[in-house]
Every structure is written in structure tokens, then in C-alpha cells.
Amino acid sequence: MADPRNVQQCRWAEPTLFQENPLWTAFEEYPWSCKADGVARPVEDTERCATCGRWAPREPSGVAGAAPADLCHCDCGDGCCHK
């Protein structure tokens, strides 16, 4: 089965709400941000993710229903809830 090429499945996409100030304040208008360039920027049209040349599948977290490890913002280190 092919990977669905959408914003939710892209390794570079992160919820805007998880970004630093002032970007996170735009989360209602731009729910997703892209870090493909190394710096978070709002995704204005998520349908464009399907044809983006930088789209790449997310790394599996290993835990059913868990958020991808790159979205983890906890400080628990080896005891991370995503393992």
C-alpha cells in the first residue's frame, strides 16, 4: 500500500500550535507548519503537500496511536512516552 501523500503523513509537518511564539498564534488560520527548510513556516494550502517534492513519510513511532517521536515535547529522555 502506498503512503498517503498528505500533510498528516509528512515527516516535515508539525501542528502550528506546537511552534514557538509568534508562529503558534497563527494556529487557527494555519493548523499545520512545515519544517522541510529547517525553519517552521505555515502551510497555507495542505492540498499542495500531495505534490510537494520534499514530502517524505513520517518515521513510525512504534506505539499504536502515539504521536511521532519528532513531535514529542516532553523532557523525559529515555522514558519518553512515545517509546
Secondary structure, 3 states (H helix, E strand, C coil): CCCCCCHHHECCEEEHHHCCCCHHHHCCCCCEEECCCCCCEECCCHHHHHHCCCCCECCCCCCCCCCCHHHCCCCCHHHCCCC
